[in-house]
Amino acid sequence: MELLWQRPRRKTLVDWPEDVDTRLDVLVRAAAAAGEQTSRSQILAALVTATEVRPALIAQLLHSYRQMPADALDLDNARDDLPSVRSPGRTRGRK
């Protein structure tokens, strides 16, 4: 049986706030805390495939995101109770 996650790949450039990028790293660390070995791309793919294709839901998600205060992710992004995860490949530069 062919699995979706093993299908041909496509690189996608994502441009988003640094806090959101840090949140993605926190999600990878949370997966590691649950015993999963994963990557940023697999976390994103899981979130995309888990989201229902309902216009009203997508609009609601967008509205919630666009109304978040700048410090909305600060507590989760500062979590020190999750394991450190070193991703393979090049290290992304931080400003």
CYANA upper distance limits for C-alpha pairs under 8 A (distance plus 0.5 A):
  2 GLU  CA      6 GLN  CA      7.75
  2 GLU  CA      7 ARG  CA      8.24
  3 LEU  CA      7 ARG  CA      7.34
  5 TRP  CA     42 GLN  CA      8.40
 16 TRP  CA     20 VAL  CA      7.12
 16 TRP  CA     21 ASP  CA      7.56
 17 PRO  CA     21 ASP  CA      7.10
 18 GLU  CA     22 THR  CA      6.65
 19 ASP  CA     23 ARG  CA      6.63
 19 ASP  CA     73 LEU  CA      7.22
 19 ASP  CA     74 ASP  CA      8.26
 19 ASP  CA     77 ASN  CA      7.96
 20 VAL  CA     24 LEU  CA      6.88
 20 VAL  CA     73 LEU  CA      8.20
 21 ASP  CA     25 ASP  CA      7.16
 22 THR  CA     26 VAL  CA      6.86
 22 THR  CA     77 ASN  CA      6.79
 23 ARG  CA     27 LEU  CA      6.77
 23 ARG  CA     73 LEU  CA      7.68
 23 ARG  CA     76 ASP  CA      7.79
 23 ARG  CA     77 ASN  CA      6.16
 24 LEU  CA     28 VAL  CA      6.91
 24 LEU  CA     40 ARG  CA      7.06
 24 LEU  CA     43 ILE  CA      8.20
 25 ASP  CA     29 ARG  CA      6.80
 25 ASP  CA     40 ARG  CA      7.41
 26 VAL  CA     30 ALA  CA      6.60
 26 VAL  CA     76 ASP  CA      7.93
 26 VAL  CA     77 ASN  CA      6.82
 26 VAL  CA     79 ARG  CA      8.21
 26 VAL  CA     82 LEU  CA      8.37
 27 LEU  CA     31 ALA  CA      6.71
 27 LEU  CA     43 ILE  CA      7.83
 28 VAL  CA     32 ALA  CA      6.81
 28 VAL  CA     38 THR  CA      7.19
 28 VAL  CA     39 SER  CA      6.93
 28 VAL  CA     40 ARG  CA      6.79
 28 VAL  CA     43 ILE  CA      7.39
 28 VAL  CA     85 VAL  CA      8.03
 29 ARG  CA     33 ALA  CA      6.72
 29 ARG  CA     82 LEU  CA      6.33
 29 ARG  CA     83 PRO  CA      6.31
 29 ARG  CA     84 SER  CA      6.87
 29 ARG  CA     85 VAL  CA      6.56
 30 ALA  CA     34 ALA  CA      6.95
 30 ALA  CA     82 LEU  CA      6.65
 30 ALA  CA     83 PRO  CA      8.19
 31 ALA  CA     35 GLY  CA      6.98
 31 ALA  CA     36 GLU  CA      5.67
 31 ALA  CA     37 GLN  CA      7.61
 31 ALA  CA     38 THR  CA      7.69
 32 ALA  CA     36 GLU  CA      5.30
 32 ALA  CA     37 GLN  CA      6.30
 32 ALA  CA     38 THR  CA      7.93
 32 ALA  CA     82 LEU  CA      8.47
 32 ALA  CA     83 PRO  CA      7.35
 32 ALA  CA     85 VAL  CA      8.04
 33 ALA  CA     82 LEU  CA      6.63
 33 ALA  CA     83 PRO  CA      6.74
 38 THR  CA     42 GLN  CA      6.80
 38 THR  CA     43 ILE  CA      7.78
 39 SER  CA     43 ILE  CA      6.85
 39 SER  CA     87 SER  CA      7.69
 40 ARG  CA     44 LEU  CA      6.77
 41 SER  CA     45 ALA  CA      6.56
 42 GLN  CA     46 ALA  CA      6.50
 43 ILE  CA     47 LEU  CA      6.76
 44 LEU  CA     48 VAL  CA      6.64
 45 ALA  CA     49 THR  CA      6.55
 46 ALA  CA     50 ALA  CA      6.49
 47 LEU  CA     51 THR  CA      6.83
 52 GLU  CA     57 LEU  CA      8.01
 53 VAL  CA     57 LEU  CA      8.16
 53 VAL  CA     58 ILE  CA      7.81
 54 ARG  CA     58 ILE  CA      6.74
 55 PRO  CA     59 ALA  CA      6.58
 56 ALA  CA     60 GLN  CA      6.60
 57 LEU  CA     61 LEU  CA      6.70
 58 ILE  CA     62 LEU  CA      6.71
 59 ALA  CA     63 HIS  CA      6.61
 60 GLN  CA     64 SER  CA      6.64
 61 LEU  CA     65 TYR  CA      6.67
 62 LEU  CA     66 ARG  CA      6.54
 63 HIS  CA     67 GLN  CA      6.70
 64 SER  CA     68 MET  CA      6.87
 68 MET  CA     72 ALA  CA      6.56
 73 LEU  CA     77 ASN  CA      6.37
 74 ASP  CA     78 ALA  CA      6.62
 75 LEU  CA     79 ARG  CA      7.23
 87 SER  CA     91 THR  CA      8.27
